[in-house]
Amino acid sequence: MGTYNKGILGPFSGKVGTVVGANWRGKDIMRSLPKKTNRTPTETQLLKRQLFTTVAGEHKVFRFKLNQLTTKNLTAKHAKKAQ
């Protein structure tokens, strides 16, 4: 992992080729992509991945419902003000 202050194009985040740019504890860093492995995941890893997938799916549904509720409330407030 390498840190840099001002690169030729400034700091970046994301993947560019085999380099990943990120901000970690306020420092701009560059690191290499992790190596791919042929190991099979452990039972614990599989359970954690399944849990993460479930939580992410529920969060998506929650955000959708919350967005619907706030949109309805905002439109109702604007309709009252317009009258």
All heavy atoms as an XYZ file, in Angstrom:
653
protein
N       0.852     -1.161      0.000
C       0.000      0.000      0.000
C       0.899      1.224      0.000
O       1.848      1.306      0.768
C      -0.901     -0.026      1.227
C      -1.734      1.199      1.402
S      -2.918      1.088      2.758
C      -1.879      0.853      4.158
N       0.592      2.164     -0.853
C       1.377      3.387     -0.905
C       0.492      4.600     -0.699
O      -0.665      4.621     -1.121
N       1.029      5.620     -0.030
C       0.274      6.861      0.142
C       0.852      7.901     -0.806
O       2.012      7.830     -1.195
C       0.372      7.382      1.591
O       1.730      7.661      1.886
C      -0.192      6.380      2.565
N       0.028      8.858     -1.173
C       0.486      9.928     -2.052
C      -0.290     11.185     -1.727
O      -1.426     11.137     -1.270
C       0.335      9.547     -3.524
C      -1.084      9.277     -3.954
C      -1.803     10.225     -4.655
C      -1.716      8.080     -3.664
C      -3.100      9.995     -5.055
C      -3.014      7.834     -4.060
C      -3.697      8.796     -4.764
O      -4.987      8.563     -5.145
N       0.334     12.326     -1.920
C      -0.322     13.592     -1.625
C      -1.092     14.098     -2.836
O      -2.290     14.300     -2.782
C       0.693     14.638     -1.172
C       1.287     14.299      0.169
O       0.633     13.670      0.983
N       2.520     14.663      0.397
N      -0.384     14.329     -3.911
C      -1.043     14.837     -5.113
C      -0.471     14.095     -6.313
O       0.660     14.340     -6.722
C      -0.813     16.334     -5.270
C      -1.471     17.154     -4.188
C      -1.258     18.612     -4.411
C      -1.904     19.395     -3.274
N      -1.675     20.816     -3.382
N      -1.255     13.170     -6.832
C      -0.809     12.454     -8.016
C      -0.887     13.351     -9.235
O      -1.296     14.513     -9.155
N      -0.526     12.832    -10.376
C      -0.525     13.630    -11.592
C      -1.929     14.138    -11.929
O      -2.097     15.234    -12.446
C       0.095     12.842    -12.753
C       0.336     13.756    -13.947
C      -0.766     11.658    -13.126
C       1.215     13.168    -14.999
N      -2.937     13.342    -11.579
C      -4.324     13.748    -11.823
C      -5.093     13.940    -10.520
O      -6.310     14.039    -10.529
C      -5.033     12.708    -12.693
C      -4.430     12.498    -14.082
C      -5.114     11.348    -14.784
C      -4.528     13.758    -14.912
N      -4.412     13.957     -9.412
C      -5.080     14.114     -8.125
C      -5.514     12.774     -7.567
O      -5.281     11.730     -8.154
N      -6.147     12.788     -6.401
C      -6.568     11.530     -5.785
C      -7.712     10.887     -6.571
O      -8.462     11.558     -7.268
C      -7.032     11.954     -4.400
C      -7.353     13.391     -4.514
C      -6.471     13.945     -5.585
N      -7.811      9.585     -6.465
C      -8.896      8.862     -7.131
C      -9.360      7.736     -6.233
O      -8.664      7.317     -5.324
C      -8.442      8.315     -8.489
C      -7.508      7.148     -8.418
C      -7.988      5.859     -8.549
C      -6.152      7.324     -8.216
C      -7.134      4.775     -8.489
C      -5.285      6.259     -8.147
C      -5.776      4.968     -8.289
N     -10.570      7.282     -6.484
C     -11.070      6.113     -5.781
C     -11.645      5.169     -6.815
O     -12.182      5.592     -7.835
C     -12.140      6.498     -4.757
O     -13.269      7.013     -5.410
N     -11.456      3.910     -6.577
C     -11.937      2.905     -7.508
C     -10.782      2.157     -8.133
O      -9.621      2.322     -7.763
N     -11.121      1.355     -9.113
C     -10.136      0.481     -9.726
C      -9.688      1.047    -11.063
O     -10.506      1.463    -11.881
C     -10.762     -0.900     -9.929
C      -9.798     -1.955    -10.433
C     -10.423     -3.329    -10.412
C     -11.222     -3.524    -11.667
N     -11.616     -4.906    -11.907
N      -8.397      1.080    -11.279
C      -7.814      1.453    -12.566
C      -6.804      0.376    -12.893
O      -5.717      0.334    -12.310
C      -7.132      2.841    -12.509
C      -6.501      3.168    -13.851
C      -8.116      3.914    -12.105
N      -7.166     -0.503    -13.809
C      -6.279     -1.620    -14.132
C      -6.127     -2.529    -12.935
O      -7.096     -3.053    -12.403
N      -4.887     -2.681    -12.479
C      -4.631     -3.548    -11.327
C      -4.379     -2.744    -10.062
O      -3.917     -3.278     -9.066
C      -3.413     -4.447    -11.592
O      -2.281     -3.610    -11.843
C      -3.664     -5.360    -12.776
N      -4.688     -1.446    -10.095
C      -4.475     -0.566     -8.947
C      -5.824     -0.092     -8.414
O      -6.729      0.228     -9.180
C      -3.615      0.653     -9.346
C      -3.447      1.611     -8.187
C      -2.261      0.209     -9.863
N      -5.947     -0.053     -7.091
C      -7.158      0.435     -6.443
C      -6.796      1.684     -5.655
O      -5.856      1.676     -4.868
C      -7.746     -0.631     -5.485
C      -8.988     -0.099     -4.801
C      -8.055     -1.902     -6.242
N      -7.541      2.766     -5.890
C      -7.338      3.996     -5.143
C      -8.440      4.154     -4.112
O      -9.591      3.813     -4.364
N      -8.082      4.659     -2.932
C      -9.070      4.815     -1.861
C      -8.610      5.894     -0.898
O      -7.492      6.393     -0.995
C      -9.248      3.493     -1.119
N      -9.501      6.243      0.014
C      -9.165      7.170      1.079
C      -9.304      6.405      2.378
O     -10.368      5.873      2.688
C     -10.113      8.376      1.056
C      -9.673      9.453      1.996
O      -9.610      9.232      3.197
N      -9.374     10.596      1.450
N      -8.222      6.324      3.146
C      -8.193      5.552      4.377
C      -7.655      6.434      5.484
O      -6.533      6.936      5.413
C      -7.311      4.322      4.191
C      -7.161      3.451      5.390
C      -8.119      2.651      5.947
C      -5.990      3.284      6.175
N      -7.613      1.990      7.036
C      -6.285      2.358      7.197
C      -4.723      3.808      6.117
C      -5.381      1.971      8.149
C      -3.805      3.420      7.074
C      -4.139      2.506      8.075
N      -8.485      6.694      6.494
C      -8.129      7.540      7.632
C      -7.609      8.904      7.189
O      -6.639      9.431      7.710
C      -7.098      6.850      8.519
C      -7.633      5.610      9.187
C      -6.645      5.045     10.147
N      -7.210      3.858     10.786
C      -6.604      3.185     11.733
N      -5.427      3.552     12.166
N      -7.171      2.126     12.250
N      -8.254      9.450      6.170
C      -7.906     10.783      5.705
C      -6.727     10.834      4.756
O      -6.341     11.913      4.312
N      -6.137      9.692      4.431
C      -5.003      9.649      3.517
C      -5.438      8.998      2.217
O      -6.182      8.018      2.218
C      -3.850      8.831      4.101
C      -3.249      9.414      5.349
C      -2.130      8.522      5.845
C      -1.546      9.050      7.131
N      -0.494      8.166      7.639
N      -4.961      9.546      1.103
C      -5.219      8.921     -0.185
C      -4.199      7.809     -0.384
O      -2.995      8.024     -0.243
C      -5.104      9.954     -1.309
C      -6.173     11.026     -1.193
O      -7.332     10.661     -0.964
O      -5.837     12.215     -1.315
N      -4.698      6.618     -0.669
C      -3.806      5.472     -0.815
C      -4.061      4.763     -2.135
O      -5.129      4.883     -2.728
C      -3.957      4.475      0.350
C      -5.379      3.896      0.381
C      -3.602      5.103      1.670
C      -5.521      2.704      1.276
N      -3.039      4.048     -2.580
C      -3.154      3.163     -3.737
C      -2.693      1.785     -3.281
O      -1.727      1.672     -2.531
C      -2.265      3.636     -4.889
C      -2.726      4.898     -5.530
S      -1.789      5.318     -6.995
C      -0.167      5.612     -6.333
N      -3.389      0.765     -3.724
C      -2.993     -0.591     -3.390
C      -3.276     -1.491     -4.574
O      -4.038     -1.132     -5.480
C      -3.703     -1.072     -2.135
C      -5.196     -0.985     -2.220
C      -5.824     -1.348     -0.896
N      -7.246     -1.042     -0.963
C      -7.959     -0.600      0.035
N      -7.405     -0.416      1.201
N      -9.227     -0.346     -0.095
N      -2.698     -2.660     -4.561
C      -2.901     -3.593     -5.665
C      -4.173     -4.394     -5.425
O      -4.674     -4.488     -4.306
C      -1.711     -4.532     -5.790
O      -1.575     -5.292     -4.611
N      -4.693     -4.950     -6.484
C      -5.852     -5.824     -6.357
C      -5.464     -7.074     -5.578
O      -4.332     -7.551     -5.698
C      -6.349     -6.247     -7.740
C      -7.178     -5.251     -8.504
C      -7.485     -5.789     -9.905
C      -8.468     -4.956     -7.797
N      -6.375     -7.611     -4.786
C      -6.046     -8.853     -4.083
C      -5.924    -10.013     -5.065
O      -6.542    -10.005     -6.139
C      -7.231     -9.056     -3.132
C      -8.328     -8.244     -3.695
C      -7.705     -7.127     -4.470
N      -5.108    -10.981     -4.703
C      -4.935    -12.158     -5.554
C      -6.191    -13.020     -5.481
O      -6.827    -13.130     -4.435
C      -3.745    -12.989     -5.072
C      -2.425    -12.311     -5.229
C      -1.311    -13.216     -4.713
C       0.020    -12.517     -4.795
N       1.101    -13.357     -4.252
N      -6.522    -13.620     -6.609
C      -7.637    -14.560     -6.612
C      -7.164    -15.869     -6.002
O      -6.014    -16.255     -6.148
C      -8.143    -14.784     -8.032
C      -8.806    -13.562     -8.607
C      -9.572    -13.882     -9.853
C     -10.277    -12.617    -10.320
N     -11.219    -12.873    -11.374
N      -8.074    -16.537     -5.320
C      -7.718    -17.782     -4.652
C      -8.599    -18.923     -5.154
O      -9.719    -18.698     -5.616
C      -7.858    -17.639     -3.123
O      -7.508    -18.875     -2.525
C      -9.268    -17.265     -2.708
N      -8.061    -20.116     -5.070
C      -8.824    -21.300     -5.473
C      -9.391    -22.044     -4.274
O     -10.000    -23.096     -4.428
C      -7.924    -22.251     -6.283
C      -7.541    -21.661     -7.617
O      -8.318    -20.911     -8.214
N      -6.347    -21.981     -8.093
N      -9.178    -21.493     -3.073
C      -9.689    -22.139     -1.877
C     -11.211    -22.066     -1.831
O     -11.809    -21.071     -2.226
C      -9.148    -21.461     -0.632
C      -7.683    -21.622     -0.427
C      -7.280    -20.949      0.847
N      -5.851    -21.044      1.057
C      -5.218    -20.473      2.043
N      -5.886    -19.737      2.927
N      -3.928    -20.603      2.173
N     -11.802    -23.100     -1.290
C     -13.246    -23.066     -1.107
C     -13.537    -22.321      0.198
O     -12.801    -22.460      1.180
C     -13.839    -24.487     -1.034
O     -13.194    -25.187      0.020
C     -13.616    -25.235     -2.338
N     -14.602    -21.497      0.220
C     -14.904    -20.746      1.436
C     -15.327    -21.672      2.575
O     -15.929    -22.719      2.349
C     -16.046    -19.825      1.028
C     -16.568    -20.358     -0.251
C     -15.513    -21.190     -0.871
N     -15.017    -21.245      3.791
C     -15.387    -22.045      4.962
C     -16.892    -21.914      5.204
O     -17.568    -21.051      4.642
C     -14.630    -21.569      6.216
O     -15.050    -20.230      6.504
C     -13.132    -21.625      6.008
N     -17.399    -22.750      6.073
C     -18.823    -22.725      6.415
C     -19.198    -21.380      7.033
O     -20.246    -20.810      6.734
C     -19.146    -23.874      7.384
C     -20.622    -24.042      7.660
C     -21.409    -24.496      6.441
O     -20.858    -25.198      5.595
O     -22.604    -24.120      6.352
N     -18.317    -20.843      7.883
C     -18.572    -19.551      8.513
C     -18.627    -18.437      7.477
O     -19.498    -17.562      7.539
C     -17.473    -19.240      9.548
O     -17.380    -20.329     10.459
C     -17.774    -17.975     10.309
N     -17.708    -18.468      6.503
C     -17.716    -17.454      5.453
C     -19.006    -17.520      4.644
O     -19.592    -16.490      4.307
C     -16.509    -17.629      4.524
C     -15.206    -17.209      5.147
C     -14.017    -17.547      4.254
O     -14.027    -18.567      3.559
N     -13.016    -16.690      4.284
N     -19.432    -18.723      4.322
C     -20.676    -18.875      3.560
C     -21.873    -18.337      4.341
O     -22.751    -17.684      3.770
C     -20.894    -20.345      3.192
C     -19.914    -20.922      2.177
C     -20.140    -22.423      2.030
C     -20.066    -20.232      0.837
N     -21.911    -18.607      5.661
C     -23.009    -18.098      6.489
C     -22.991    -16.571      6.540
O     -24.040    -15.925      6.438
C     -22.923    -18.673      7.894
C     -23.302    -20.148      8.033
C     -22.971    -20.651      9.430
C     -24.767    -20.347      7.725
N     -21.805    -15.985      6.707
C     -21.703    -14.525      6.761
C     -22.102    -13.897      5.427
O     -22.763    -12.860      5.391
C     -20.279    -14.092      7.124
C     -19.863    -14.459      8.509
C     -20.661    -13.695      9.543
C     -20.200    -14.044     10.940
N     -20.973    -13.376     11.967
N     -21.725    -14.515      4.332
C     -22.108    -13.994      3.013
C     -23.614    -14.050      2.825
O     -24.224    -13.131      2.292
C     -21.411    -14.795      1.910
C     -19.921    -14.540      1.835
C     -19.259    -15.425      0.816
N     -17.814    -15.265      0.851
C     -16.979    -15.943      0.085
N     -17.435    -16.844     -0.776
N     -15.686    -15.741      0.175
N     -24.213    -15.145      3.267
C     -25.662    -15.288      3.166
C     -26.365    -14.248      4.041
O     -27.350    -13.634      3.616
C     -26.078    -16.698      3.586
C     -27.540    -16.983      3.399
C     -27.889    -18.404      3.798
O     -27.093    -19.103      4.430
N     -29.082    -18.832      3.432
N     -25.853    -14.024      5.242
C     -26.414    -13.019      6.138
C     -26.310    -11.627      5.512
O     -27.266    -10.850      5.536
C     -25.695    -13.044      7.486
C     -26.116    -11.993      8.497
C     -27.551    -12.221      8.935
C     -25.184    -11.997      9.690
N     -25.165    -11.308      4.957
C     -24.965    -10.002      4.334
C     -25.932     -9.809      3.167
O     -26.520     -8.739      3.005
C     -23.519     -9.863      3.846
C     -23.207     -8.496      3.326
C     -22.891     -7.473      4.202
C     -23.238     -8.227      1.973
C     -22.608     -6.204      3.728
C     -22.955     -6.969      1.493
C     -22.640     -5.946      2.374
N     -26.114    -10.841      2.353
C     -27.053    -10.769      1.234
C     -28.469    -10.521      1.728
O     -29.201     -9.700      1.165
C     -26.998    -12.075      0.415
O     -25.657    -12.274     -0.033
C     -27.922    -12.023     -0.776
N     -28.865    -11.208      2.782
C     -30.207    -11.045      3.340
C     -30.403     -9.630      3.874
O     -31.407     -8.976      3.592
C     -30.441    -12.064      4.471
O     -30.232    -13.372      3.955
C     -31.840    -11.957      5.027
N     -29.427     -9.136      4.646
C     -29.533     -7.794      5.229
C     -29.560     -6.743      4.127
O     -30.344     -5.787      4.182
C     -28.380     -7.543      6.223
C     -28.317     -6.095      6.644
C     -28.546     -8.446      7.429
N     -28.724     -6.897      3.112
C     -28.698     -5.935      2.013
C     -30.037     -5.921      1.274
O     -30.541     -4.859      0.893
C     -27.570     -6.270      1.049
N     -30.637     -7.082      1.085
C     -31.944     -7.155      0.425
C     -33.033     -6.489      1.246
O     -33.870     -5.751      0.713
N     -33.025     -6.730      2.550
C     -34.011     -6.098      3.429
C     -33.821     -4.587      3.465
O     -34.785     -3.830      3.494
C     -33.919     -6.678      4.845
C     -34.336     -8.128      4.947
C     -35.807     -8.334      4.623
O     -36.635     -7.486      5.001
O     -36.120     -9.351      3.993
N     -32.574     -4.148      3.462
C     -32.289     -2.716      3.473
C     -32.815     -2.062      2.206
O     -33.365     -0.958      2.241
C     -30.782     -2.487      3.613
C     -30.409     -1.047      3.635
N     -29.879     -0.421      2.543
C     -30.512     -0.102      4.599
C     -29.659      0.851      2.840
N     -30.038      1.062      4.078
N     -32.692     -2.748      1.096
C     -33.185     -2.216     -0.175
C     -34.703     -2.034     -0.124
O     -35.236     -1.010     -0.548
C     -32.793     -3.160     -1.310
C     -33.072     -2.645     -2.690
C     -32.536     -3.609     -3.734
C     -32.755     -3.071     -5.111
N     -32.247     -3.990     -6.139
N     -35.410     -3.027      0.406
C     -36.865     -2.944      0.530
C     -37.245     -1.812      1.484
O     -38.159     -1.021      1.213
C     -37.444     -4.294      1.020
C     -38.913     -4.167      1.364
C     -37.223     -5.367     -0.028
N     -36.540     -1.707      2.610
C     -36.819     -0.660      3.589
C     -36.633      0.725      2.982
O     -37.467      1.610      3.166
C     -35.897     -0.838      4.807
C     -36.049      0.244      5.833
C     -37.153      0.273      6.667
C     -35.092      1.238      5.954
C     -37.301      1.270      7.616
C     -35.225      2.237      6.893
C     -36.340      2.251      7.723
N     -35.559      0.930      2.253
C     -35.310      2.232      1.626
C     -36.392      2.557      0.601
O     -36.840      3.693      0.500
C     -33.940      2.237      0.937
C     -32.825      2.488      1.895
C     -31.489      2.665      1.236
N     -31.558      3.555      0.099
C     -30.752      3.485     -0.956
N     -29.831      2.573     -1.018
N     -30.875      4.336     -1.951
N     -36.840      1.553     -0.152
C     -37.885      1.769     -1.138
C     -39.177      2.210     -0.456
O     -39.812      3.179     -0.863
C     -38.103      0.486     -1.950
C     -39.211      0.594     -2.954
C     -39.045      1.307     -4.123
C     -40.436     -0.013     -2.724
C     -40.061      1.413     -5.054
C     -41.463      0.083     -3.634
C     -41.272      0.804     -4.809
N     -39.566      1.497      0.619
C     -40.795      1.841      1.349
C     -40.680      3.221      1.997
O     -41.613      4.015      1.971
C     -41.091      0.790      2.418
C     -41.297     -0.591      1.885
C     -42.730     -0.957      1.937
C     -42.870     -2.399      1.475
N     -44.140     -2.649      0.911
N     -39.541      3.520      2.596
C     -39.324      4.813      3.219
C     -39.408      5.926      2.183
O     -40.006      6.974      2.430
C     -37.969      4.843      3.921
C     -37.640      6.106      4.700
C     -38.623      6.275      5.844
C     -36.227      6.047      5.214
N     -38.840      5.690      1.023
C     -38.891      6.678     -0.048
C     -40.333      6.913     -0.491
O     -40.741      8.047     -0.740
C     -38.034      6.228     -1.230
C     -37.868      7.320     -2.254
O     -38.001      8.498     -1.945
N     -37.569      6.927     -3.472
N     -41.120      5.858     -0.582
C     -42.527      6.004     -0.950
C     -43.275      6.839      0.089
O     -44.049      7.722     -0.263
C     -43.200      4.644     -1.079
C     -42.861      3.904     -2.349
C     -43.608      2.593     -2.422
O     -43.887      1.947     -1.410
N     -43.933      2.183     -3.639
N     -43.045      6.553      1.369
C     -43.740      7.285      2.439
C     -43.358      8.752      2.447
O     -44.220      9.627      2.566
C     -43.431      6.660      3.796
C     -44.048      5.292      4.061
C     -43.518      4.726      5.367
C     -45.559      5.388      4.096
N     -42.086      9.044      2.336
C     -41.656     10.443      2.378
C     -42.117     11.184      1.141
O     -42.470     12.358      1.227
C     -40.132     10.559      2.534
O     -39.502      9.822      1.495
C     -39.683     10.037      3.877
N     -42.148     10.521      0.008
C     -42.630     11.168     -1.212
C     -44.106     11.510     -1.083
O     -44.534     12.610     -1.443
C     -42.392     10.266     -2.435
O     -41.007      9.949     -2.506
C     -42.810     10.942     -3.712
N     -44.904     10.587     -0.523
C     -46.334     10.845     -0.336
C     -46.548     12.003      0.626
O     -47.368     12.883      0.394
C     -47.039      9.594      0.194
C     -47.241      8.514     -0.829
C     -47.935      7.318     -0.215
C     -48.037      6.183     -1.192
N     -48.629      4.981     -0.597
N     -45.790     12.018      1.724
C     -45.931     13.089      2.706
C     -45.524     14.432      2.122
O     -46.159     15.446      2.381
C     -45.105     12.792      3.957
C     -45.698     11.662      4.767
O     -46.861     11.324      4.608
N     -44.896     11.075      5.621
N     -44.448     14.461      1.359
C     -44.002     15.715      0.767
C     -45.014     16.238     -0.241
O     -45.304     17.425     -0.276
C     -42.639     15.533      0.110
C     -41.459     15.367      1.056
C     -40.184     15.106      0.272
C     -41.286     16.602      1.925
N     -45.560     15.349     -1.061
C     -46.532     15.809     -2.050
C     -47.814     16.300     -1.367
O     -48.442     17.243     -1.817
C     -46.861     14.720     -3.075
O     -47.261     13.524     -2.398
C     -45.663     14.417     -3.958
N     -48.180     15.646     -0.243
C     -49.369     16.096      0.495
C     -49.124     17.471      1.119
O     -50.011     18.338      1.094
C     -49.719     15.082      1.582
N     -47.945     17.716      1.656
C     -47.614     19.012      2.234
C     -47.646     20.106      1.159
O     -48.156     21.193      1.373
C     -46.226     18.987      2.887
C     -46.177     18.340      4.225
C     -44.767     18.452      4.803
C     -44.671     17.788      6.147
N     -43.315     17.870      6.696
N     -47.082     19.794      0.012
C     -47.052     20.789     -1.076
C     -48.453     21.072     -1.607
O     -48.763     22.195     -1.969
C     -46.127     20.313     -2.209
C     -44.678     20.344     -1.830
N     -43.981     21.490     -1.655
C     -43.819     19.329     -1.585
C     -42.735     21.222     -1.316
N     -42.607     19.902     -1.267
N     -49.302     20.050     -1.624
C     -50.672     20.240     -2.089
C     -51.437     21.141     -1.120
O     -52.219     22.016     -1.542
C     -51.375     18.890     -2.231
N     -51.212     20.970      0.198
C     -51.877     21.815      1.193
C     -51.413     23.264      1.083
O     -52.198     24.204      1.215
C     -51.624     21.291      2.597
C     -52.398     20.028      2.916
C     -52.098     19.560      4.328
C     -52.811     18.241      4.628
N     -52.495     17.754      5.969
N     -50.139     23.469      0.870
C     -49.595     24.815      0.749
C     -50.102     25.515     -0.501
O     -50.291     26.717     -0.513
C     -48.077     24.794      0.725
C     -47.465     24.520      2.074
C     -45.949     24.591      2.017
C     -45.352     24.309      3.363
N     -43.874     24.389      3.334
N     -50.345     24.770     -1.549
C     -50.785     25.347     -2.813
C     -52.246     25.838     -2.730
O     -52.637     26.726     -3.478
C     -50.640     24.335     -3.946
N     -53.019     25.273     -1.806
C     -54.437     25.655     -1.723
C     -54.649     26.947     -1.056
O     -54.213     27.716     -0.502
C     -55.242     24.581     -0.974
C     -55.331     23.309     -1.756
C     -56.068     22.235     -0.970
O     -56.383     22.397      0.209
N     -56.332     21.124     -1.618
